[in-house]
Amino acid sequence: MIDPKHLVMVARMLGGHGIQGFIKLKVFLETPQDLLALTPLVTQDQETNYDIKTLLERPKVIWPF
């Protein structure tokens, strides 16, 4: 187990997306693609590891009223 003092938050999981196993992340890095070099990611409680294979960047869509 990793000492929690040595963990750095690089992203926050916002939830699941779709049926293909995608997850939504809020990435705290300057370049979101850098997240791929840091895998596997570990949750704060260190119970689950996530191996990020692909990062899809989606622009925010603003719908007019």
Secondary structure, 3 states (H helix, E strand, C coil): CCCHHHCCCCEEEEEEECCCCEEEEEECCCCHHHHHHHCCEECCCCCCEECCCCCCCCCCCCCCC
